[in-house]
Structure formats: structure tokens, C-alpha cells
Amino acid sequence: MTDSPILETILPTSHDLGGFKVHRTLPARPRTMVGPFIFFDQMGPATLAVGTGIDVRPHPHINLATVTYLFSGAIDHRDSIGSFATIEPGAVNLMTAGHGIVHSERSPASARAAGPTLSGIQTWLALPEADEEMAPAFEHVARADLPVIEGSGAHARIIMGSLWGATAPTTTYAQTIYADIKLDAGGSIPIDASTDERALYVAIGDASLDGMTLDPMTLYVLKPGNRATLRSARGAQVMLCGGEAFATPRHVWWNFVSSRRDRINQAKADWTAGRFPKVLGDEAEFIPIPAVPNTISHPE
């Protein structure tokens, strides 16, 4: 019997956001990061009531990059540097907060009449210390511009970084891998030892790694240096994420991530005092700073 390819298993914490649930596996008490990934949420799947929609009011971020990737539905993104983009399945939105940005995420008006659907993955990437205070930025990479590798009943869309001999055009700041792997019934794909830290997350369906069953909505951190084969008996959608190991830990408090705790305290004071910029086209509302947020992680 071969050794397990799994280094660590992280179970989700679920939160009801009113109409849909998110299942969060990072940050977690046993582990806060996999490569640059410091936040990993599965949104839905959900179908909202007719006439309603997702309305995530304007809120701030610092010293991180957010990555939005949908399986179904659509979200309108607006931010304080004037960006607007509607993301749909298979495309990616990368928003780099740098020294500070504010954004909102809402269901498009055109989707509300029928009752919008929502299913996808929201992740945050910690920025290298040299890039934490960079100017904020936003990019939308269309589905057609992300490479897809196919074979052996697998269809893998590379969202960030280089995998299986292809490279996504999406900007990276640290060495990063991120892919959406769809497996047909009986399909398989090799998971190479291509970077320091890697993890697999079964979003939909059933999957196994070198014969070990992977439970859905669970993050499996892989042993470094091991090559393994991902398979599905009945079909699955699996996310692969990871990248270079960070030498310094990160603090997380609400929507703020930083290598410095005092920087997070400054951001809390700035949001409370109204010193962050407004979201262009969505200036009327905002999310107040919570007394105790759902997401808190400080290095030991």
C-alpha cells in the first residue's frame, strides 16, 4: 500500500449570507495559507428568489489580490479606481488591493427577473511584502483567453500560472498555480509536483487521488514533491491551487490582509473614519466595520 498523497485535510466552515451559503476552508486554525492563497470560499450553489440578487455592498481591502471565478451565474464588479466588469462562468476577475481599494459585487439587473443563480469560488492571494503597498489594479480575463488542456476525460482551464505545459495570461505577483479541472465519468489527470505548496478542492461531484477518496467542500493539502493522479468515477469539478511558500506569515482581519498587524489597525481606522475612496457608480451604500468579523487569523 502506498503512502497517502495528502499532507493535511481542512474541513469547511459554512456561513449563511442570506439566500446562499459560503463554505470557507482558508484561513483555518491548522493552516492559514497554501502558497499565496490565504482565503478560499465556495459560493453556493444557489438559486435566489425572483426579483432578488447578490448585493455585496462596497467594502475595503488592503495588501491582497482577490480572484473571482464562477461556475454559474454572473456578478457585476465595480471598484474605487473606476473599474466595471460583469464576470460570467469560465472568466476570471483579479482585483489587486495594494495600498487600498473598495469594491462592490452585485447580480446584474438582467439576471434578477428570473431569479439569479450563483456558484463559484472566491479566493484571496497575499501579496509579497514588496508589493503590498502597490497601486490598486483590476483586470478581467475572458474565458476564451484562458488556456484549456484536454485529454483522458479531463478538461482543465488554467486560471493562473503555468500547468501541463500552458500558461494563463492572468497577472501573478508570487509564483502561483490555479486551475479548474472538469472530469468526465472515468476521467483522470496528473497532478504534478510543480510548486512548493498545492491543494485540491472538490467543488462538485466525486473524485479520488491515487485511490484515496476526496470529500466535497474539503481542502486537501498535498505532500510536497509527490506526483499523483486525480480521477473521478461519475464526474467532478475540482480546483487545484497553490504556489511558492511564503517566508513570512500574514495577519487577516475581516477584509484586510497584511504582513504587519499595525497596517491592519490603520486600515480599520481609515474605514471607520471614511478615508477610503468611494466605489464609482455605487457610492450610496457601504458595509460597516464589524465588531467581530467571521475571518480573523494572526500568526502565533
Short mmCIF file of the C-alpha atoms (twelve columns), coordinates in Angstrom:
data_MODEL
# 
_entry.id   MODEL 
# 
loop_
_atom_site.group_PDB 
_atom_site.id 
_atom_site.type_symbol 
_atom_site.label_atom_id 
_atom_site.label_alt_id 
_atom_site.label_comp_id 
_atom_site.label_asym_id 
_atom_site.label_seq_id 
_atom_site.Cartn_x 
_atom_site.Cartn_y 
_atom_site.Cartn_z 
_atom_site.pdbx_PDB_model_num 
ATOM 1   C CA . MET A 1   0.000   0.000  0.000   1 
ATOM 2   C CA . THR A 2   1.422   3.364  -0.995  1 
ATOM 3   C CA . ASP A 3   1.659   6.326  1.314   1 
ATOM 4   C CA . SER A 4   -1.170  8.857  1.257   1 
ATOM 5   C CA . PRO A 5   -0.517  11.834 -1.042  1 
ATOM 6   C CA . ILE A 6   -2.337  14.096 1.446   1 
ATOM 7   C CA . LEU A 7   -0.390  16.209 3.926   1 
ATOM 8   C CA . GLU A 8   -3.348  17.942 5.591   1 
ATOM 9   C CA . THR A 9   -7.160  17.951 5.399   1 
ATOM 10  C CA . ILE A 10  -9.070  21.174 6.090   1 
ATOM 11  C CA . LEU A 11  -12.813 20.985 6.706   1 
ATOM 12  C CA . PRO A 12  -15.016 23.954 5.775   1 
ATOM 13  C CA . THR A 13  -16.722 26.484 7.981   1 
ATOM 14  C CA . SER A 14  -20.093 27.447 6.474   1 
ATOM 15  C CA . HIS A 15  -21.727 30.869 6.684   1 
ATOM 16  C CA . ASP A 16  -25.264 31.785 5.600   1 
ATOM 17  C CA . LEU A 17  -25.136 35.122 3.778   1 
ATOM 18  C CA . GLY A 18  -28.887 35.350 3.214   1 
ATOM 19  C CA . GLY A 19  -30.112 33.402 0.213   1 
ATOM 20  C CA . PHE A 20  -26.871 31.490 -0.261  1 
ATOM 21  C CA . LYS A 21  -24.109 29.854 1.744   1 
ATOM 22  C CA . VAL A 22  -20.336 30.087 1.534   1 
ATOM 23  C CA . HIS A 23  -18.042 27.271 2.604   1 
ATOM 24  C CA . ARG A 24  -14.651 28.564 3.829   1 
ATOM 25  C CA . THR A 25  -11.541 26.412 4.103   1 
ATOM 26  C CA . LEU A 26  -8.875  29.147 4.325   1 
ATOM 27  C CA . PRO A 27  -7.780  30.654 6.584   1 
ATOM 28  C CA . ALA A 28  -8.169  27.812 9.092   1 
ATOM 29  C CA . ARG A 29  -6.780  27.157 12.529  1 
ATOM 30  C CA . PRO A 30  -4.445  24.373 11.397  1 
ATOM 31  C CA . ARG A 31  -3.245  26.240 8.303   1 
ATOM 32  C CA . THR A 32  -3.634  29.797 7.005   1 
ATOM 33  C CA . MET A 33  -2.010  29.620 3.543   1 
ATOM 34  C CA . VAL A 34  -1.345  27.342 0.583   1 
ATOM 35  C CA . GLY A 35  1.230   29.180 -1.480  1 
ATOM 36  C CA . PRO A 36  -0.122  32.743 -1.747  1 
ATOM 37  C CA . PHE A 37  -3.746  31.588 -1.233  1 
ATOM 38  C CA . ILE A 38  -4.923  32.884 2.155   1 
ATOM 39  C CA . PHE A 39  -8.712  32.776 1.672   1 
ATOM 40  C CA . PHE A 40  -10.771 30.117 -0.105  1 
ATOM 41  C CA . ASP A 41  -14.573 30.289 -0.297  1 
ATOM 42  C CA . GLN A 42  -17.029 28.227 -2.292  1 
ATOM 43  C CA . MET A 43  -20.116 30.325 -3.029  1 
ATOM 44  C CA . GLY A 44  -23.366 28.371 -3.417  1 
ATOM 45  C CA . PRO A 45  -24.575 26.660 -5.494  1 
ATOM 46  C CA . ALA A 46  -27.782 28.623 -5.030  1 
ATOM 47  C CA . THR A 47  -30.778 29.978 -6.890  1 
ATOM 48  C CA . LEU A 48  -32.073 33.220 -5.420  1 
ATOM 49  C CA . ALA A 49  -35.678 34.361 -5.298  1 
ATOM 50  C CA . VAL A 50  -37.198 36.053 -8.326  1 
ATOM 51  C CA . GLY A 51  -36.542 39.788 -8.228  1 
ATOM 52  C CA . THR A 52  -33.636 39.499 -5.789  1 
ATOM 53  C CA . GLY A 53  -29.905 39.089 -6.254  1 
ATOM 54  C CA . ILE A 54  -26.464 39.152 -4.705  1 
ATOM 55  C CA . ASP A 55  -25.794 42.576 -3.211  1 
ATOM 56  C CA . VAL A 56  -22.380 42.749 -1.572  1 
ATOM 57  C CA . ARG A 57  -22.190 46.434 -0.695  1 
ATOM 58  C CA . PRO A 58  -18.963 48.440 -1.033  1 
ATOM 59  C CA . HIS A 59  -16.217 47.216 1.302   1 
ATOM 60  C CA . PRO A 60  -12.443 47.700 1.508   1 
ATOM 61  C CA . HIS A 61  -9.339  45.538 1.046   1 
ATOM 62  C CA . ILE A 62  -5.606  46.096 1.540   1 
ATOM 63  C CA . ASN A 63  -2.367  44.228 0.743   1 
ATOM 64  C CA . LEU A 64  -4.044  41.349 -1.148  1 
ATOM 65  C CA . ALA A 65  -5.490  40.355 -4.512  1 
ATOM 66  C CA . THR A 66  -8.994  38.911 -4.870  1 
ATOM 67  C CA . VAL A 67  -9.708  36.262 -7.506  1 
ATOM 68  C CA . THR A 68  -13.313 35.582 -8.550  1 
ATOM 69  C CA . TYR A 69  -14.194 32.539 -10.670 1 
ATOM 70  C CA . LEU A 70  -17.761 31.382 -11.402 1 
ATOM 71  C CA . PHE A 71  -19.276 28.028 -12.344 1 
ATOM 72  C CA . SER A 72  -22.714 29.572 -12.952 1 
ATOM 73  C CA . GLY A 73  -24.400 32.960 -12.679 1 
ATOM 74  C CA . ALA A 74  -22.981 36.440 -13.173 1 
ATOM 75  C CA . ILE A 75  -21.677 39.251 -10.943 1 
ATOM 76  C CA . ASP A 76  -21.193 42.949 -11.664 1 
ATOM 77  C CA . HIS A 77  -17.911 44.228 -10.213 1 
ATOM 78  C CA . ARG A 78  -17.379 47.937 -9.510  1 
ATOM 79  C CA . ASP A 79  -14.480 49.497 -7.633  1 
ATOM 80  C CA . SER A 80  -12.936 52.735 -6.449  1 
ATOM 81  C CA . ILE A 81  -10.442 53.005 -9.334  1 
ATOM 82  C CA . GLY A 82  -13.327 53.140 -11.834 1 
ATOM 83  C CA . SER A 83  -13.383 49.519 -12.993 1 
ATOM 84  C CA . PHE A 84  -16.589 47.835 -14.097 1 
ATOM 85  C CA . ALA A 85  -16.847 44.255 -15.365 1 
ATOM 86  C CA . THR A 86  -19.506 41.570 -15.478 1 
ATOM 87  C CA . ILE A 87  -17.946 38.217 -14.727 1 
ATOM 88  C CA . GLU A 88  -19.524 35.062 -16.124 1 
ATOM 89  C CA . PRO A 89  -18.557 31.384 -15.870 1 
ATOM 90  C CA . GLY A 90  -15.043 30.492 -17.013 1 
ATOM 91  C CA . ALA A 91  -13.656 34.044 -16.860 1 
ATOM 92  C CA . VAL A 92  -11.603 35.490 -14.013 1 
ATOM 93  C CA . ASN A 93  -11.620 38.816 -12.192 1 
ATOM 94  C CA . LEU A 94  -8.351  39.737 -10.485 1 
ATOM 95  C CA . MET A 95  -8.533  42.790 -8.226  1 
ATOM 96  C CA . THR A 96  -5.286  43.883 -6.600  1 
ATOM 97  C CA . ALA A 97  -5.931  45.937 -3.477  1 
ATOM 98  C CA . GLY A 98  -2.376  47.158 -2.888  1 
ATOM 99  C CA . HIS A 99  -2.466  50.149 -0.560  1 
ATOM 100 C CA . GLY A 100 -6.260  50.139 -0.588  1 
ATOM 101 C CA . ILE A 101 -9.328  49.622 -2.771  1 
ATOM 102 C CA . VAL A 102 -13.099 49.471 -2.273  1 
ATOM 103 C CA . HIS A 103 -15.430 47.351 -4.405  1 
ATOM 104 C CA . SER A 104 -18.968 46.025 -4.637  1 
ATOM 105 C CA . GLU A 105 -20.347 42.813 -6.144  1 
ATOM 106 C CA . ARG A 106 -23.966 42.642 -7.274  1 
ATOM 107 C CA . SER A 107 -26.158 40.499 -9.504  1 
ATOM 108 C CA . PRO A 108 -26.744 42.164 -12.883 1 
ATOM 109 C CA . ALA A 109 -30.163 43.759 -13.293 1 
ATOM 110 C CA . SER A 110 -30.826 41.498 -16.286 1 
ATOM 111 C CA . ALA A 111 -30.472 38.355 -14.115 1 
ATOM 112 C CA . ARG A 112 -32.771 39.404 -11.267 1 
ATOM 113 C CA . ALA A 113 -36.108 38.993 -13.044 1 
ATOM 114 C CA . ALA A 114 -35.738 35.211 -13.372 1 
ATOM 115 C CA . GLY A 115 -34.036 34.614 -10.010 1 
ATOM 116 C CA . PRO A 116 -30.236 34.610 -10.412 1 
ATOM 117 C CA . THR A 117 -28.042 31.584 -9.855  1 
ATOM 118 C CA . LEU A 118 -24.698 31.666 -8.073  1 
ATOM 119 C CA . SER A 119 -21.955 29.072 -7.929  1 
ATOM 120 C CA . GLY A 120 -18.221 29.647 -7.859  1 
ATOM 121 C CA . ILE A 121 -15.003 30.172 -5.946  1 
ATOM 122 C CA . GLN A 122 -13.741 33.370 -4.306  1 
ATOM 123 C CA . THR A 123 -10.096 33.397 -3.244  1 
ATOM 124 C CA . TRP A 124 -7.646  35.936 -1.888  1 
ATOM 125 C CA . LEU A 125 -3.939  35.956 -2.571  1 
ATOM 126 C CA . ALA A 126 -1.459  37.506 -0.159  1 
ATOM 127 C CA . LEU A 127 0.888   39.898 -1.918  1 
ATOM 128 C CA . PRO A 128 4.661   39.649 -1.472  1 
ATOM 129 C CA . GLU A 129 5.861   42.224 1.034   1 
ATOM 130 C CA . ALA A 130 7.453   44.327 -1.731  1 
ATOM 131 C CA . ASP A 131 4.047   44.592 -3.481  1 
ATOM 132 C CA . GLU A 132 1.728   45.064 -0.502  1 
ATOM 133 C CA . GLU A 133 1.522   48.855 -0.924  1 
ATOM 134 C CA . MET A 134 1.451   48.957 -4.718  1 
ATOM 135 C CA . ALA A 135 -1.154  50.980 -6.604  1 
ATOM 136 C CA . PRO A 136 -4.510  49.166 -6.777  1 
ATOM 137 C CA . ALA A 137 -5.354  47.476 -10.082 1 
ATOM 138 C CA . PHE A 138 -8.053  45.404 -11.758 1 
ATOM 139 C CA . GLU A 139 -8.091  43.008 -14.690 1 
ATOM 140 C CA . HIS A 140 -10.755 40.836 -16.284 1 
ATOM 141 C CA . VAL A 141 -9.533  37.856 -18.311 1 
ATOM 142 C CA . ALA A 142 -12.188 36.396 -20.583 1 
ATOM 143 C CA . ARG A 143 -12.998 32.685 -20.694 1 
ATOM 144 C CA . ALA A 144 -11.694 32.450 -24.258 1 
ATOM 145 C CA . ASP A 145 -8.284  33.793 -23.187 1 
ATOM 146 C CA . LEU A 146 -7.647  31.133 -20.521 1 
ATOM 147 C CA . PRO A 147 -5.933  28.009 -21.884 1 
ATOM 148 C CA . VAL A 148 -7.714  24.651 -21.623 1 
ATOM 149 C CA . ILE A 149 -5.855  21.334 -21.538 1 
ATOM 150 C CA . GLU A 150 -7.872  18.268 -22.587 1 
ATOM 151 C CA . GLY A 151 -7.259  14.542 -22.554 1 
ATOM 152 C CA . SER A 152 -8.169  11.272 -20.760 1 
ATOM 153 C CA . GLY A 153 -11.644 12.623 -19.967 1 
ATOM 154 C CA . ALA A 154 -10.260 15.760 -18.316 1 
ATOM 155 C CA . HIS A 155 -10.784 19.414 -19.258 1 
ATOM 156 C CA . ALA A 156 -8.535  21.730 -17.222 1 
ATOM 157 C CA . ARG A 157 -8.825  25.504 -17.533 1 
ATOM 158 C CA . ILE A 158 -5.689  27.251 -16.262 1 
ATOM 159 C CA . ILE A 159 -6.767  30.353 -14.341 1 
ATOM 160 C CA . MET A 160 -3.352  31.498 -13.099 1 
ATOM 161 C CA . GLY A 161 0.227   30.373 -13.605 1 
ATOM 162 C CA . SER A 162 1.693   27.524 -15.659 1 
ATOM 163 C CA . LEU A 163 0.377   23.947 -15.616 1 
ATOM 164 C CA . TRP A 164 0.532   20.996 -18.026 1 
ATOM 165 C CA . GLY A 165 2.711   22.983 -20.436 1 
ATOM 166 C CA . ALA A 166 0.400   26.001 -20.789 1 
ATOM 167 C CA . THR A 167 0.357   29.424 -19.113 1 
ATOM 168 C CA . ALA A 168 -2.594  31.686 -18.254 1 
ATOM 169 C CA . PRO A 169 -2.268  35.395 -19.118 1 
ATOM 170 C CA . THR A 170 -3.567  36.420 -15.684 1 
ATOM 171 C CA . THR A 171 -1.149  38.565 -13.664 1 
ATOM 172 C CA . THR A 172 0.664   36.888 -10.775 1 
ATOM 173 C CA . TYR A 173 2.810   38.542 -8.090  1 
ATOM 174 C CA . ALA A 174 4.213   35.423 -6.445  1 
ATOM 175 C CA . GLN A 175 4.627   32.070 -8.169  1 
ATOM 176 C CA . THR A 176 1.018   30.816 -8.364  1 
ATOM 177 C CA . ILE A 177 -0.929  27.893 -9.837  1 
ATOM 178 C CA . TYR A 178 -4.709  27.822 -10.096 1 
ATOM 179 C CA . ALA A 179 -6.909  25.630 -12.300 1 
ATOM 180 C CA . ASP A 180 -10.498 24.477 -12.769 1 
ATOM 181 C CA . ILE A 181 -10.475 20.746 -13.582 1 
ATOM 182 C CA . LYS A 182 -13.612 19.138 -15.014 1 
ATOM 183 C CA . LEU A 183 -13.526 15.348 -15.097 1 
ATOM 184 C CA . ASP A 184 -15.902 13.212 -17.140 1 
ATOM 185 C CA . ALA A 185 -17.058 9.891  -15.674 1 
ATOM 186 C CA . GLY A 186 -13.918 7.774  -15.643 1 
ATOM 187 C CA . GLY A 187 -11.700 10.775 -16.412 1 
ATOM 188 C CA . SER A 188 -8.232  11.396 -14.961 1 
ATOM 189 C CA . ILE A 189 -5.411  13.954 -14.931 1 
ATOM 190 C CA . PRO A 190 -1.900  14.000 -13.418 1 
ATOM 191 C CA . ILE A 191 -1.219  16.424 -10.577 1 
ATOM 192 C CA . ASP A 192 2.458   17.209 -10.943 1 
ATOM 193 C CA . ALA A 193 4.827   18.372 -8.202  1 
ATOM 194 C CA . SER A 194 5.159   21.724 -9.925  1 
ATOM 195 C CA . THR A 195 5.430   24.093 -6.969  1 
ATOM 196 C CA . ASP A 196 6.157   24.327 -3.230  1 
ATOM 197 C CA . GLU A 197 2.585   24.011 -1.972  1 
ATOM 198 C CA . ARG A 198 -0.527  22.565 -3.639  1 
ATOM 199 C CA . ALA A 199 -4.098  21.796 -2.626  1 
ATOM 200 C CA . LEU A 200 -7.167  20.193 -4.226  1 
ATOM 201 C CA . TYR A 201 -10.789 21.094 -3.560  1 
ATOM 202 C CA . VAL A 202 -13.734 19.064 -4.891  1 
ATOM 203 C CA . ALA A 203 -16.453 21.604 -5.648  1 
ATOM 204 C CA . ILE A 204 -18.886 19.288 -7.448  1 
ATOM 205 C CA . GLY A 205 -19.124 15.519 -7.883  1 
ATOM 206 C CA . ASP A 206 -16.812 12.725 -6.765  1 
ATOM 207 C CA . ALA A 207 -13.025 12.424 -7.033  1 
ATOM 208 C CA . SER A 208 -10.093 10.429 -5.759  1 
ATOM 209 C CA . LEU A 209 -6.337  10.985 -5.647  1 
ATOM 210 C CA . ASP A 210 -4.183  7.885  -6.115  1 
ATOM 211 C CA . GLY A 211 -7.191  5.851  -4.952  1 
ATOM 212 C CA . MET A 212 -7.938  7.972  -1.873  1 
ATOM 213 C CA . THR A 213 -11.493 9.365  -1.842  1 
ATOM 214 C CA . LEU A 214 -11.714 13.151 -1.673  1 
ATOM 215 C CA . ASP A 215 -14.759 14.540 0.105   1 
ATOM 216 C CA . PRO A 216 -16.556 17.553 -1.403  1 
ATOM 217 C CA . MET A 217 -16.113 21.036 0.075   1 
ATOM 218 C CA . THR A 218 -12.862 19.965 1.752   1 
ATOM 219 C CA . LEU A 219 -9.387  21.354 1.041   1 
ATOM 220 C CA . TYR A 220 -6.687  18.701 0.695   1 
ATOM 221 C CA . VAL A 221 -3.135  19.993 1.037   1 
ATOM 222 C CA . LEU A 222 -0.781  17.712 -0.886  1 
ATOM 223 C CA . LYS A 223 2.596   16.458 0.230   1 
ATOM 224 C CA . PRO A 224 5.369   18.450 -1.451  1 
ATOM 225 C CA . GLY A 225 7.246   16.724 -4.232  1 
ATOM 226 C CA . ASN A 226 4.631   13.999 -4.812  1 
ATOM 227 C CA . ARG A 227 3.141   13.347 -8.230  1 
ATOM 228 C CA . ALA A 228 -0.362  11.873 -8.099  1 
ATOM 229 C CA . THR A 229 -3.336  11.133 -10.364 1 
ATOM 230 C CA . LEU A 230 -6.756  12.713 -9.893  1 
ATOM 231 C CA . ARG A 231 -9.705  10.592 -11.024 1 
ATOM 232 C CA . SER A 232 -13.499 10.641 -10.983 1 
ATOM 233 C CA . ALA A 233 -15.901 7.696  -11.262 1 
ATOM 234 C CA . ARG A 234 -19.046 9.716  -12.048 1 
ATOM 235 C CA . GLY A 235 -17.760 13.185 -12.986 1 
ATOM 236 C CA . ALA A 236 -16.433 16.105 -10.956 1 
ATOM 237 C CA . GLN A 237 -15.274 19.699 -10.872 1 
ATOM 238 C CA . VAL A 238 -12.101 20.140 -8.839  1 
ATOM 239 C CA . MET A 239 -9.986  23.219 -8.114  1 
ATOM 240 C CA . LEU A 240 -6.188  22.996 -7.924  1 
ATOM 241 C CA . CYS A 241 -4.439  25.875 -6.161  1 
ATOM 242 C CA . GLY A 242 -1.024  26.644 -4.748  1 
ATOM 243 C CA . GLY A 243 2.310   28.271 -5.377  1 
ATOM 244 C CA . GLU A 244 5.500   29.296 -3.670  1 
ATOM 245 C CA . ALA A 245 5.658   29.061 0.109   1 
ATOM 246 C CA . PHE A 246 5.724   32.465 1.826   1 
ATOM 247 C CA . ALA A 247 8.638   33.001 4.203   1 
ATOM 248 C CA . THR A 248 6.697   35.447 6.387   1 
ATOM 249 C CA . PRO A 249 3.171   34.902 7.794   1 
ATOM 250 C CA . ARG A 250 0.163   37.151 7.200   1 
ATOM 251 C CA . HIS A 251 -2.393  38.723 9.527   1 
ATOM 252 C CA . VAL A 252 -6.050  38.563 8.464   1 
ATOM 253 C CA . TRP A 253 -8.829  40.644 9.997   1 
ATOM 254 C CA . TRP A 254 -12.161 40.956 8.152   1 
ATOM 255 C CA . ASN A 255 -11.277 42.045 4.587   1 
ATOM 256 C CA . PHE A 256 -7.748  43.147 5.455   1 
ATOM 257 C CA . VAL A 257 -4.587  41.083 4.942   1 
ATOM 258 C CA . SER A 258 -1.074  42.266 5.711   1 
ATOM 259 C CA . SER A 259 2.352   41.166 6.885   1 
ATOM 260 C CA . ARG A 260 2.035   43.904 9.551   1 
ATOM 261 C CA . ARG A 261 -0.604  43.956 12.250  1 
ATOM 262 C CA . ASP A 262 -0.266  47.735 12.649  1 
ATOM 263 C CA . ARG A 263 -1.159  48.141 8.954   1 
ATOM 264 C CA . ILE A 264 -4.430  46.294 9.547   1 
ATOM 265 C CA . ASN A 265 -5.162  48.522 12.539  1 
ATOM 266 C CA . GLN A 266 -4.580  51.571 10.331  1 
ATOM 267 C CA . ALA A 267 -6.963  50.207 7.694   1 
ATOM 268 C CA . LYS A 268 -9.635  49.600 10.336  1 
ATOM 269 C CA . ALA A 269 -9.293  53.203 11.498  1 
ATOM 270 C CA . ASP A 270 -9.349  54.513 7.911   1 
ATOM 271 C CA . TRP A 271 -12.546 52.633 7.003   1 
ATOM 272 C CA . THR A 272 -14.262 53.721 10.211  1 
ATOM 273 C CA . ALA A 273 -13.312 57.353 9.552   1 
ATOM 274 C CA . GLY A 274 -14.402 57.246 5.888   1 
ATOM 275 C CA . ARG A 275 -10.912 57.794 4.486   1 
ATOM 276 C CA . PHE A 276 -11.121 55.059 1.816   1 
ATOM 277 C CA . PRO A 277 -12.250 56.159 -1.673  1 
ATOM 278 C CA . LYS A 278 -15.805 55.580 -2.898  1 
ATOM 279 C CA . VAL A 279 -16.886 52.972 -5.452  1 
ATOM 280 C CA . LEU A 280 -17.655 54.831 -8.659  1 
ATOM 281 C CA . GLY A 281 -21.301 54.243 -9.570  1 
ATOM 282 C CA . ASP A 282 -22.103 52.653 -6.186  1 
ATOM 283 C CA . GLU A 283 -21.474 55.441 -3.689  1 
ATOM 284 C CA . ALA A 284 -24.638 55.328 -1.578  1 
ATOM 285 C CA . GLU A 285 -24.054 52.182 0.500   1 
ATOM 286 C CA . PHE A 286 -21.216 50.534 2.390   1 
ATOM 287 C CA . ILE A 287 -20.607 47.659 4.808   1 
ATOM 288 C CA . PRO A 288 -19.814 48.957 8.315   1 
ATOM 289 C CA . ILE A 289 -16.769 47.509 10.015  1 
ATOM 290 C CA . PRO A 290 -17.847 44.574 12.220  1 
ATOM 291 C CA . ALA A 291 -17.127 44.368 15.933  1 
ATOM 292 C CA . VAL A 292 -16.058 40.735 15.486  1 
ATOM 293 C CA . PRO A 293 -15.599 39.564 11.879  1 
ATOM 294 C CA . ASN A 294 -16.010 35.987 10.643  1 
ATOM 295 C CA . THR A 295 -12.444 35.973 9.364   1 
ATOM 296 C CA . ILE A 296 -9.581  36.544 11.822  1 
ATOM 297 C CA . SER A 297 -6.138  34.974 11.673  1 
ATOM 298 C CA . HIS A 298 -2.962  36.149 13.391  1 
ATOM 299 C CA . PRO A 299 0.413   34.362 13.406  1 
ATOM 300 C CA . GLU A 300 1.234   32.598 16.639  1 
# 
